[in-house]
Amino acid sequence: REIIHFLEEHSDITAVFTLTEETARMTYTALQTLGRAVPEDVEMITFDDPDFIDIPRILQNEGQLGKAAVELLLAQITGSAIQEEKIVIPVEWKVNDSNK
């Protein structure tokens, strides 16, 4: 209901970026309820993989992300010298056929 209310209050929105599968599902349903089609009326992109929705998504390598986080945490706990560095974990852009 809150998402529907937000979308009604901001009817000029043409794109939505969601961070979770649950938020993507709720937003998609809210848009349908309001008669707004995805992607014709509103573009959607999400991080998670809500496989029932045919929207583009950014797939993260959660295993590699977790490993890097644990390594940094362990180094901090053990007092090891931590060099400031930029850690890049590749992502995958996934688009279903109807979104090409």
Secondary structure, 3 states (H helix, E strand, C coil): CHHHHHHHHCCCCCEEEECCHHHHHHHHHHHHHCCCCCCCCCEEEECCCCCCCCCCEEEECHHHHHHHHHHHHHHHHCCCCCCCCCCCCCEEEECCHHHC
